[in-house]
Structure formats: structure tokens, C-alpha cells
């Protein structure tokens, strides 16, 4: 997905979350927090909401060639166990 590979580093608005806007520059800076936590092509089971941090992590996964499996945080624990095992 080349869409997220070359995000510019401008102060233009990249996304808005609960009335707060985040620039591409901020997005790129914040993605560095996740750097080197995962090996490429790792499958990531990700419980996330529709907010800045979740979107940030999802874009990070795509950029770093990780495989995110997105699930609602309210997902039943038994279902999660089934997926993991």
C-alpha cells in the first residue's frame, strides 16, 4: 500500500479526532514511537477504536509491512482466545 509510504512532513491537516487536528508532521513523528517493536510481516492482533492512536498504529503497520488484524475492543474474550489459539 504505497498510499501511506510517503506521507509528507508538512503541517497540513492529516486527520481530525474529537475536534483536535493532527498534521502529517505530527503523524510521522508519533509513528516513530512504534519503531523496531515488531518484525516485518508479523501478524498483529490489534484491539482499537476509531481514534488518533488506533489510526496512527494502523498506518504504521501498513508502512512497516506488518499484518494488522483489527478488532473492536469490546470483542468477546472467548472469541479472542479462539483467534489466538
N, C-alpha and C positions, 0 to 999 in steps of 0.2 A: 504494500500500500504506500505508494510514493506520496500520497496526499499529505501525510504527516511527517515525512522525512525532512523536508526543507522549510520548516516554519521560519518565517523571517524573525528578526530580532528587533522589530520596531515597537513603538509604543501604541500602535493601533490596537483597538479592542479585539481580542480573540474570542472571549466569551464573557457572559454575564451570569452571575449566580446570586440569587436573592438580592438583586439590586446593586451588587458590587461588581465592577467590571475589572477584568484581568487582561493585561496586554500580552502580546506574543513574547515580548522580552521576559515578562514575569513567568509565563508558562515554561519557557526554555530554562530559566533559572531554577524554578521549582522542580523540574524533571531531574535535575542533577542530583537531587536528594536520593533518588532510587538507583543511581548508577552503581553497577557492579554487585547488586544484590542477587541477581539471578543469572543462570547460564542461558545462552541463546537456545531457542527452541524449547525452553522449559514450559510446561503447562502450568498455568497459574489459576487456581480456583479463587475467584475474586467476588466477595460479597460487597456490593457497593450501591450507593444511592445515586440519584441524578443530581450531583453537586460537583463543585470545582475539583475536589481532591480525587473523586472517582473518575472524572473525565480526564484529568491530568494523568492518572495512573494508566488508564486505558490507552491513551495516546502514547505514553511511554512504552507500554507493551508492544504496540504496533511498530514503533520506531526501532525497538531493540530485537525484533523478530521473536518475541515471546508469544505464547498462545494463551490468551486470557479466556477463561470461562466465567462469564458474568452471571451472577445470581443475585436475586433480591435478598437483602439482609434478613428478611422475615421468613426465609426458606426453612421449611421443617427440618429439624435436626436429623430425623431418621432418613430423609431424602439425601441430606448432605453425607451421611455415613455411607449410604448406598453408592453415591458418586465416588467417594474417596476409596472405598474398598472395591 
